[in-house]
Amino acid sequence: MRQFYSLDLLAIMFSLGCLPLLFLPHLLSDLQWYFIAFILLVLVLVVPVKFRFNLSIIVVFSLSFLWSVTYSKQYLTNISPYIDKTLVVKAKVININTRQKTTTITPYYLSFSIFSISDVTLSNDIPISVYWDNPATPKLGQTWQLTLKTKVMHGYLNEGGFDSQRFSIANRSLLSAKLVDAKLLDDKSNLRQFIVDLALPYIDLFDYQDILLALAFGDRSQLDESHRMVMMQTGVAHLMAISGMHILVVFALSCFFVKIVLFFIPKRFIYFFVPIIIGWLCAFFYAWLTGFNPPTLRAMVALSIWIYFRYKKYKISSWQKINRIIALLLLFDPLMILSESFWLSCYAVITLIFLHDWMPLSKAVRHKKRWYIIRILYLQCGLTLLLLPIQFFIFQGVSGVSILTNLIAIPVISLVTFPTILLALIFSIFDCFSIALWFWLIADKSLEWLFLSLNWLNQLWINIPSDFYLLGLLGWLTVVIIRTGVWQRFSITLLVILTILVTPFFKQQHYRWRLDMLDVGHGLAIVIHDGKSAILYDTGAKWEKSSAMERVIIPFLQWHNLNVQGIIISHQHNDHVGGLKLLQLIYPKAWLMSSSSDFNNDYQCLAGNRIIWNDLTFNVLWPNQLVSDAQNKDSCVVQVTDGNFSVLLTGDLERNQEYQLVTKYRNQLTSTILQIPHHGSSTSSSYTFLNHVKPINSLVSTSRYNPWKLPSNKVMAKYKDLQLDYYVTARTGQISLFFDKQTWKLKTMRGEIKPRWYHDWFGSLPNYE
């Protein structure tokens, strides 16, 4: 028992040693790494034998920490020399291609593994994601010679937004590239691709081909955005990502069919572990077919350990098993600690074990078939309640109908859709056309019925502001109180804990008002708010399949629980007005002000007009007249002031209009903060204008890889000449200004709000550093 106890404690310490990767602002330098290693060596040599067990805990934690840092630095070191370069490489395709050849070219990202650069073979292959806009269709296993313009995943960094840089590092997809030229060297494709090609002609016949591809091959690259949103908002998205449940279904079905076959075989040829071994092989084959994605790999490791323990007849608890599995996974891949799917799957399994061990149903309910629905309801309610904390942190909300939708979706997917997909795959491989088609049809029809139900029930998605995330712990607190009866002896302690959890309801703002320039890429979106209500200046760009409003602005507003009361549009270019319609759909009562007569304005953006909002005054300085199609020169220029401090918002104002403003307003233009006009283009930011504004800080919104190379070198040189401090969202992420009565301060997402090593600027720094 002591041996097991020691091993489990060391496994916990190893897992905890990887945890700092989530919070480190910077990875250790070589000097810091060697210093910690030296201290450990000294401790091992000098600590007496009787304290060796306690020392082993410290040593394992420290070694785990050092190993995780080394692993992370090694990955970054491997790719850093190749960022922002033009390279001629030889590479293999490392993921399946589920796209059929078409006459039209639809670009998409495809993963390669580079093994040679400029005819020099690498010691370690480098994974890279290539933006493929070539009519050729690369297949898994093929070797290509590619000419690439490389870049690095440089995510938008904002409060409440998706952390794409952390996701990229966790999945080793930080390095990406634009394709310049491609030449096929070896057209021999992989067996996985061969199986995919056999199934694709069937799958492409059906409406839910994106879901069929996700469940059959783990390929979510073609997932329809509307399907993804419905699944997320109804709480069933976990069923469409290959994970432990799917591996378990494959294992169980395989064991079941093997047992049926064994029924007809003489007993002397039957061995107890035959169904288990064949079931494991089938599960392994399916995991291989889906590409051994991290959740699948975790499930296979768990299944393998369970089989091993059963074979060896080890009697250890479920807690011990999951503890060792987590430590083993992090040993082979410490970066897994950054993966949200890792946290979701581990947390879900721990929750299931907790419910089973701490809150079991009575024996009468557990063992009688007629109580099956009660058991399912109990399990689903328990999971929903205890999963709230991680739901809040990852999805910033929770579905109010997830219990009902999961009661519908789990049986449909696990008993109908997924088994029929597996059978359809088998018959597709063996070219049984009619049978395969029927199974694919059944799977598609089951999904059609399921999504009809989900669309009808998708009525209650609840967004949770960040201040209220602690309330998610109420479920755990309730379970612990009921199970232990702690309320009888520690009622005051519980009252204190409950008071802490509800403090967000009484939270006081530490600022009078706040301005946030959001990191929306090439575009502009500024939020002015007092912690409760907000006014937006511009709404970012709209892209082909999404928008800055969906990905950045709405999540930010929901993160801070802000109600939009007003919208100011500078002009009608897409990168400033792209998200307006969606914003007005979500906040229909918000008033609108613009310099365009085509809009249904509540207020006209005309020089001399003024809006008083809370303690702020919005003075309109430009333009002098409305136009039907507002362009850069017609940008709505607004000076926001609280009496002590002011912010000058300029949109895409150009040099001629700057001169007119100087002529008209002179020193009235002086402002604490300047939004740099036109994203730092050379058509704006004249010396005359800057000398009259005299900003303490200037802010510019642009993306790292914008084709216009903004902000321009010439413009940034002006700010340096005048000794004006400036901040660029591409470099800093979200820029936040906090104003009090007598003071103000500036914070950036990369610098002060959330400094993390995985948020660093990877690659060479630009001219505006």
N, C-alpha and C positions, 0 to 999 in steps of 0.2 A: 504493500500500500504506500509506503514511504517513497518507493521508486516511482510509482505512478504520480504521486503527489508532487514530487520534485520535477518530474518531466512536464506536468501540466503547468506548474508555476513558471518554469523556464519558458514554456511556449507562450504564456501570457506576456512575459517580459520581452520576449523577442518581438511579438506583435506590437507592443507598446513602444518599442524602440524605433519602429518605422513611422509611428504617428507624427513625430515632429515634421516630417516632410510636408504635412498639410499646412503648417503654420510658420515655417522658417522664412524670414524676409530675404535671406541670402543663404546659399549653400556654403558650407565651411571652406575656408581657404586651406591650402596644403599645410600651412604652418599650424592652423588650429586643429586640423585632422591629426597631424603627428603629435601634437601636444597631448590630446586626449588619449591617443594610443600609448604614449609614453607613460602617462599617469596610470593607465590600466596595467601596464607591464610592471610598474613599481609596486602597485597594490598586490598583484599576484605573487610577487617575490617576497614581500615583507609581512603580509597578513598571516597570523597564526592559523594552524590547521583547523582548530575548533571553530573558526569563523568562516571556513571555506564555503559552506553552503550559502550563507548570506552574501559572501563576496561573489559567488557564482551568479546570483541574481543581478547584481550590479554589472558584472562583466558581460552577461548575455544581453542586457539592455543596451549597454554601450557599444558592444560589437554589432548589434542589430542596427543601431543608429549610424555607426560608421559605414556599415555595409550599404545601407540605403542611400546615404549621401554619395558614396563612391559609385554606386550603380547609376544614380541620377547624373552625376558629373560625367561619367563615361559616355552616356547617351548623348549629352549635349556636346561633349568634346568630339564625338564621331561626326556630328552633322555641322558643327559651327563653321569649319573651313569652306563649306559648300553653299552657304547662304548668300543670296544675291549675286550669283555667278552664272555665266553661260558655260555649260558643260556638254561634252560629247561623252555619253556613257553607254555601257552595255548593261542591260537589266532584264530580269525575268518578271513576268506578270505573276502576282502572288494572291490575287483574288479572282473569283469566278466572274465572268462577264455574262450577264443575263439579258443583254440587249441584242435584238435581232438586227441584221443589216437592213437599212432603209435608204431611201433616196435623199431624204433630208438629214442634215447633220445636227444632232442635238448634243451639245457638249456635256460631259460628265467627268467625274473624278475616278481615276483608276489607280490601284496600288501596284507599285513595282518594287523590286529589290535590286539595287545597284550593286554589281559585283566587279565592275571595271570602269575606271574614269581615264579618258585619254589613253586607252590601251594599257593602263597600269592596273593590275589586279589588286583589289583591296583585301586587307587582312580580315575585315569584318564587313559583311554586306550592310548597305544602308537602305532602310525603307523610305520610300518617297511616294507622295500622292501627286499624280500628274493630271492636269486639266486637259482632257482628251477631246480635241475638236477635229480629229482626222476621220475621214470616211472609213478607214480600216477598222476592224473589230478585233482587238487583241483578246486572246484566250489564255486562260490560266495555264502556266507552264511554258508558254512561248518565250523565246529570247528575242529582244529587240535592241537595235542601236538607236539611241534617241539623242537629239540635240535639244537641250532644255535650258530655259531661263528660270533659275531657281529663286524661290523666296521662302519665307517662313510664315507659319500660321501666326498672324498678328491679330488677336481677337479684340473685339470691342469690350472695353472694361467699364462697367457701370454697376451701380448697386441694383440688385434684383435681376440682372441680366444673366444669360447663360455664359459660363466661363469656358470659352472655346479653347483658350490656351492650356488650361489645366486638362481638359478633355484630350487635346492633341498629344500632350506629353504622356498621359496615362495610356494612350493607345499607340504611341510611337509614330504619330503622323504629323509631327511638327514641321518637317521639311516637305515643301510642295513645289510645284513647278508648272510653268506654261510650256506647252509643246511647240517647238520650232520646226522639227523635222523628225520623221520616224522611218526606220527601215527594218523589215522583218529579217532576222538571221536564222531562226529555227522555228518552224511552224508546228512542231510537235507539241500538242496540248496535253494537259494532265487528265487522269482518269476522272477526277471530279468534274472537270469541264465537259468531258464526254457524256457523263450522266446528265448534267444540266442541259446539254444540247438535245438529248433525247426527250427531255420533259418539256422544254420550252415551247415547241409547236402546240402542245396541249394547253399549257398554262395561258398562252397569249390569246386563246379563244374566249377567255372568261373576263367578266367585269372586275372581279376581285383578284386580279393577277398579282397585284402588289402584295396582298396578304398571303396568297399562295406561295409566292417566292420567299417571303419572310419565314413562313413555317416549314417549307420544304428544304431550303438551302441556307437559311439564316441571312439572306440578302435583303436588307432594309433600304437599299439605296433608291429604290423606285417607289417607296411608300408614299401614297397620296397624302397631301397635307391635310385635307379634310378628314380622311380616315384617321390620321395620327391625332388630330385634335379631338375627335370624338372619343377615341380610345383613352386618351389622357384624361379628358374631362369626365369620363364615366368610370375611371379607375380600373380599366381592364387592359391597359397597355402592356402590362407584364406578361400577359398571355400570348402576345404576338412576338415577343423576343425570346429566342431559343434559350432555355434555362433549365434548371433542375427538374421542373415539372415535365418538360418534354422528354428529357433523358429518362426519367422514371417511367413515363408511359411506354417508351420504346423498350426499356428493360422488362417491364411487366408484361407487355404484349408478347414479347419474344419468349419469356419464360412460360407463359400460358400456352402458346402454340407448341413449344417443345414438350410440355407435359402431355398434351393431347397426343402427339406422335409417340411418346414413350409408353402411352397406354396400350399401344398395339405391339410393343416390343417385349420379348421374353424378359423376365425379371433379372436373370443373371447378367443381362447387358445394361441394366439400369443402375446409374450411380447418382447419389443425392445431389452432387454439385454440377451435374451436366446441364440442367436448365439454367442455373445461375451463371455458369461459364459462357454458355451460348448467348444468354441475355446480355452479359457484359460485352461480348464481342459485337453484338448487334448495336448496343448503345454506343460503343466505341466507333463503329462504322458510321453511324449517324452523326456523331460529334465530328468525325473527320470530314463528312460530307458538308457540314455546315461551317467548316473552317476553323474548328477549335477556338471559337471566340471566347473571351474570358469567362462569361457565365457558364458556358458549356464545359470549359476546362475545369472550373471549380466543381461542377456537378460530377464530372467523371472522376476527379480526385476523391470526392466524398464517397461515391459509389465503390470505387476500388478499395478504399480504406475500410468501408463497411464489410465488403466481401472478405477482405484479409482478416479482419477481427473475428468474423464469423467462422472462418476456416480454422483459425488458431484458438477459437473458443475463449477469446478474451472477454471478460465481463467488465466493461467500462461504461460510464454513463454517456448520454447524448451530449452533455456539456463538454466532457473530455474529448469526444470525437470532433465536435465543431471547433474547439479550441486548437487542437492539433492540426486540423485541416487549414485553418486560417493562417497559423504560423508557417506551415509548409508552403502555402501559396505565396506568402510574402517573402519567404526565403528565396524562392526562384524568381520572383518579380516584385521588388519593393514598391515600384511605381504603381502597382495595383491599388495602393492606399489612396491614390488620387482619384480613382474611378468611382463615379456615383453608382454604377451598377454593382460594384463590389460591395459598397455599403448597403445598398438595397437588399441584395440577396443574403448577405450575412445577417443583417438585421432581421429580415423576415424569418430565417431559420431559427435564430435565437428566440424570436417572439413565439414561434410554434412550440419550441422546447419549453419555454417558460409557461405557456398556457397548459401544456400537457402535464408538467411537473407540479406547478403551483396551483392551478385552478382546474383540476380535472373534474369531469362530470361524474355523477354517481355511476356505480357499476350497472345498475338497472338500465340507465339511459345508454351507456357505452356498448352494451352487449346485445340489445334488442333491436332487430332490424326495423321495427315500426317507428323507432325514435331516430331514424337516419336524418330526417329533415331537421330535427332539433339539434343534432350534433353539428350538421353543416351550418345552421344559423349561429350556433354558439361559437364555432370556430371563426366564421366570417366576422361576426360582431367583435370578437376578441382581437382579431388581426386588425380590423379597421381602427379600433380604439388605441391599440398599442403602437400601430405604425404611424400615428399622427405626427410625432416629432420629425421623423425623417421625411414624411410627406411635405410638411411645412418647409423644411430646409431645402429640399430638392425641387419641388414643384410649386412652391409659394402658394399653396392652396390645397383644398381637399374636395373630393366629389361627395355631395350629399346623398347620392344614390348608389354609391359604390357597393354597398351591401347587396342591394337588389340586383344590380348589373352583374356582379360576380356570381351570384346564385344562378343567373341565367347563362352567363358566358362560360364559366368553368366547365359545367357538364357538356355544353355544346362543343367547345374546343377540344376537351380531353376525351370525350366519348364518341364524337362524330367527326368533326373537321380534321383533327390531327391524325387519327387512325386511318381515315379514308385517304388522306394525303400520302401517308406511308404506303398504303396498298397501291395507290395510283402510281407512285414512284416505282414500285416493284414491277408492276405490269407494263409501265412505260419502258423500263430497262429491257424487259423481255419481249417488247414489241407486240404486246397483246392489245391492239388498237381499241377495239370496242370496249373491253373490260376497263382498260385504263381511262378511256374517255368518260365512262359512266362514273368511275370513282372521283375523277376530277370534277365532274358535274355535281355530284353529291356534296363535295367539299365546298364548291362555289355557292351552291344553293343554301347550305347551312350558314355560310358567312352572310349571304344576302338577308336571310331571316334574322340573323343576329344583329346586323347593322340597322335593320328596320327597327328592332327593339331598342337598340342603343340610341338611335337618333330621336326616338319618341321619348326616351327617359332622360336625355341629355338636357336637363332643365335647371340643374342645381349645382353649378361649380362655385365654390366659395373661395375667394381670394383672401389670403391671410397676410396682413402687413407684418413686417419683420419684428415690430415691437411686441407682437402677440405670440411669437413662436414658443415661448416658455409655457403657454397654456396647453401645448400638446402633451406636456408631462402629466397633466391631470389624470389621464387614463392609467398610466403606470402607478401614480400615487394612489388612485382609488383601489387598484388591484392589490397593492401592497398593504394598504390599510385594512381591507376586508380580510385578506389572507392571514395577516399577523395579529389583528386585533390591537394594533399599536395605538389606536385612538383612545383606548381606555386609560393608558398611563402617560401618554405623551401628547395630550390634546393641545397644550400651549405651543409645543414645537410644530405640530401640524398646522396650527393657526398662523404661525410665523411663515411657514413654507407657503401656505395658501396666499398670504398677504403679498409675498414676493412675486408669486405667479400672476397676481392681478394688478401689480403696480403699473403696467402699461396704460391702464384706464385712467391713471392719475398723473401720467408723465408730463413734466413741464419742459418746454423747449429751452435750450440753452442759447438761443439766438433770437433776435427780433424778426429778421427775415433772412431768406437764403436764396441764392441764385446758383443753379447748376447748369453748366454747359456739358451736355451729354456727348459721349463718344459714339457718334452715329456714322463714322466713316466720312466720306465726302458728302457733306450736307450740313444742316444746322438745326439744332433743337435746344432751346434754352428754357429751363423751368424756373419760374420765380414763385416762391411759396413761403408760407408762414408756418408750415407743419400740418396744416389742415386743408387749406384751399390753395389753388395754384392758377397762374396765368402762363400760357406757353407762347414763346416767341419762335415761330416756325416749327415744322413738324417732320423734318427729315425727308429722306428719299423713299420712293416706292420702287421696288425691284420687280423682276419678272414673276417670281413666285412668293415674294414676301415683301416686307418693308421695315424700315427703321422703327416705325410706330409699333409694329407687332413684336419685334425682337428686343427693342431697347426701351422705348418711351413708355409704353403701357406697363411693362414689368417694373420700371422705376416708379411710376405713379402708384402702382399697387403696393410696392415694397414700403412706400412711405404713407400709404393710406390717404392719398391726396384727391380732393375733388376739384376737377378743372372748372373754373368759373369763367375764364376768358381765353381767347386765342387771338394772337396777332400774327398775321402773315406778311412777311416783308415783300415778297413778290412771287410771281407765278412759275418759277423754274421748279422742276421736279424735286431737286435736292432740298427744297425749302417747303414745298406744299404737298409733297407726295403722300403724307399720312393724314391729311386734313379730313377726308371723308370718313375714315375709320374712327378718328378721334371724335368727330361730331356724332357718329353713330353710338359711341359708348357714352359720351357726355352731351346729350342733345340740348341741355339747357345752357351750355357755355356760349357767351356772346362772341362775336367775331368782328375783328377790325382788320382792314387791309387797304391797300392803295389801288385796288382793282374795282371798277364799277360792275364787273361781271359777277362778283360775289354778292351774296345776300348779306351785306354788312349790317351789323347793329350799330357800329361806330365807324365813321370815315377816318381813314388815316390821312389827314390834311394838316399841314403846318399850322400851328397855333391851337389845335385841338388838345384837350387834356382829359385824362381819366384819373379819378381818385379811387384807389383800391386799398382798403385797410389803411395803413399809415404811409402808403407809397403814392407818389404822383408820377403818372406816365405822361410826359410832355412830348408831343409829336413835333419834330423839327423839319421833316421832309416826307413827301413831296408837296408841291404847291397846288397840284390838281390831280384828280383821279383819272386813270386811263383804263381802257377796256382790257388790255393785255399788259400787265405790269412786268417790266423787265428790270435788269440790274439798276439802271439809272432812276427807276421809279421806286426803289426800295423804301420801305416804311422805316424811317429813322426815328427812334424813340429814346429819350433820356429818362431813365428811371431813377428817382431820388427819394430819400427819406428825410431830407433836410440837411443831413451831415455828409452823407456819401451818395455817390451817383454812379450809374452804369450807362454807357452809351452803346445802344444796340444799332448796328448799321446795315445788317443784311449783306447785300452784294453791291453796296454803293461804289461808284467809280469816281475817278479823279476830278472830272468837271463838276460833279455835284458836291464833292468835298470843298472845292473852291467857293462855290455858291454859299455853302453853309458857313464857311469862314467869313465871307463878306457880310452875311446877314447877322450872325450871332457873335462873332469874335470870341471874347473870353467866356461867354456863356456855354461854350462847348466843353470847357474844362470839366473832366470827369475822373473819378477815382479809378474806374475800370473801363477799358475799351474792348468791345468785340471787334477784332481786326476785320476790316471790310474785305469782302470777296475772297475769303479763305486765304488771304495773304498773296493775292494775285498782284502782278506788277502794274495792273490798271488802277490800283488804289493805293492808299497809305502814302499820300504826298507829304513832303516835309512840312509844308505850310499847315496842313490839317493836323498832323501829329504835334506840332509846336503849340497849337491852340488847345488841343484836347489835354495834353500833358498827363497822360494816364500813369498811375503808379504801377499797374499791371495791365497787360493786354492778353487777350485770349483769342485763339484761332481754332476753328473746327475743320479738320481735314483727315484724310485716310493716309496710311503709310504708302500704299502702292497706287496712288491716284495717277492717272495718265498725264496730268498737267504738271506733275512734280511741284505741287503746292505744299507749303508756302514757298515762294520763289526766293532764290538766294539774294536777289537785288532788294527785295522788300525787307527781308530779315536783316540785311546789312544796315538799312535805315534805322531800325529799332536799336541795333547795337550802337550805331553812331550817336544816337540821342540818349543812349544809356537807359532805354526803356525795357523793363523786364517783360518777357512774354512767355506764354505757355501754349503748347500745341497738343490737342487731344490725341493725335496719333502717338505722341511720345508719353503723355501722362495718363491717358484714359480720361475718365470723367473729371471735370474741374469744378470744385465746389467752393463758393464764397459764403461766409457766415458773417452777418452784420448785426452788431449790437448798437446801443445808443451812441457809444463813444469810440468803439473799436471794431475792427473787422479782421478776418483771417482767411487765408486761402489754403485749401487742401486738395491734393490730387489722388486719384485712385491708386496709381502705382507708387506714389510717394508716401502718403500719410494715412489714407483711408483704409487700404488693404494691401500693404506691401507684402508680396510673396515672391519667392525665387522663381516660380513658374509664371509670374507676370512680367518678368524682365524683358527688356528689349534685346532680342537675340539677333545677332548679326552686327554689321558696322553701323555706327550712329550717323544720322544725316546731318546736313549743314545747320539745322536749327537747334542742335544740342547746345 
